[in-house]
């Protein structure tokens, strides 16, 4: 909460006042750093691992694919700096110039596109439910009247509220609290993006006691967000992602985080792979 | 890069309804939490001035334990820590009837009760012993002296710090969102989710908190002035 207020106040005094200031690329050129907003508790996209290192799939993509593209464009070595962002703070963080790029688990939506611009889609998932193995909940069709946890500020919560108003929705600000509520029975299911639930299940003390159930009841294309109307910067970010997909680097990084040997195996479907490749436009 | 303010998000769609709901929930947990806090505070504040060591120690233990642990921890404690201790049937019933709401009320009430207790103790102890002696010398019994002289003065003395505590309690109720209570701050975030308009939503929340707290502060200032005892030092300084 405090962080959110600081961001808000910072933004009001900074972001609102300096209309027509420098572009993102000019800022990067001047400072020599690309500041990204990412998560500390959303494995494997952005989290602090057991060795106390701040790593993740989204962070790797920025470091290995986008940063080189930015460095090449500006013809100088750009350094990466990470700041923590959360659903409630990420847009204000961008708009206040505190960060230049949001690289975490942000779903690209039309409403958000009125505030920020998004890169290509770099990951595709959809909402599902995490339940105790053996419970009768099989998907969104069976949650009426049930107590369901969701992440505050997420698109999933919104869909449940609209499609199953009778479900008793409890929204938690972070995953650990929601999962704890599921363990203790305060809620009977936890709705989140399938990949996040797979991550949670994999790291649970007894992964076999939990099941990720249901068809995707939402479409969650993850994109990297940046300030609106910065097409030059957006292009550089997209070139970095496109080059990585075309060269196969993207799939190497994907395998590192989601491959069979990864902590959270989440094999890329043929469909998703094709979709990623079709986003790459010719040079 | 400039941000385009669009205040219409606050009254278009469901935003207005959400803000109202959030405001009412904030009022509910704050009121119930306050009643609990005032009761616990009065009890323990009084206990800390009685001549029985064991009661004094018990009250002091409660105060020091509860006020020195962050409220956020208490929220989690009442929500996650207490429910496993309940029998299965009670637990299921509670989970179906707003467990997070009651956990928030208890967290707020018990935490602020410890702080209220200090306010009340300070009020009682700030009255000079001679006041009691003077009362007794007019022929009143001890109970009468407390009821007619000491307590009426103490209650007047603690109006400013108790107002302070009350306002703190209201603002602290926003911590309840961590356990999923849909109070005012929660709803402002909800509006942000739907509209991606963070500044407008937070500004609306801020104004509602400010209005609520200012109203209470002004009301308490009026009461303070109204009940002031003529001739007492420092009275009448309230606006």
Boltz contact constraints between the chains, C-beta under 6 A:
constraints:
  - contact:
      token1: [A, 8]
      token2: [B, 202]
      max_distance: 6.0
  - contact:
      token1: [A, 15]
      token2: [B, 3]
      max_distance: 6.0
  - contact:
      token1: [A, 16]
      token2: [B, 3]
      max_distance: 6.0
  - contact:
      token1: [A, 19]
      token2: [B, 2]
      max_distance: 6.0
  - contact:
      token1: [A, 88]
      token2: [B, 189]
      max_distance: 6.0
  - contact:
      token1: [A, 91]
      token2: [B, 196]
      max_distance: 6.0
  - contact:
      token1: [A, 91]
      token2: [B, 198]
      max_distance: 6.0
  - contact:
      token1: [A, 92]
      token2: [B, 198]
      max_distance: 6.0
  - contact:
      token1: [A, 95]
      token2: [B, 3]
      max_distance: 6.0
  - contact:
      token1: [A, 111]
      token2: [B, 196]
      max_distance: 6.0
  - contact:
      token1: [A, 112]
      token2: [B, 196]
      max_distance: 6.0
  - contact:
      token1: [A, 115]
      token2: [B, 196]
      max_distance: 6.0
  - contact:
      token1: [A, 153]
      token2: [B, 189]
      max_distance: 6.0
  - contact:
      token1: [A, 153]
      token2: [B, 193]
      max_distance: 6.0
  - contact:
      token1: [A, 170]
      token2: [B, 180]
      max_distance: 6.0
  - contact:
      token1: [A, 171]
      token2: [B, 180]
      max_distance: 6.0
  - contact:
      token1: [A, 172]
      token2: [B, 180]
      max_distance: 6.0
  - contact:
      token1: [A, 173]
      token2: [B, 178]
      max_distance: 6.0
  - contact:
      token1: [A, 180]
      token2: [B, 80]
      max_distance: 6.0
  - contact:
      token1: [A, 186]
      token2: [B, 95]
      max_distance: 6.0
  - contact:
      token1: [A, 186]
      token2: [B, 99]
      max_distance: 6.0
  - contact:
      token1: [A, 227]
      token2: [B, 1]
      max_distance: 6.0
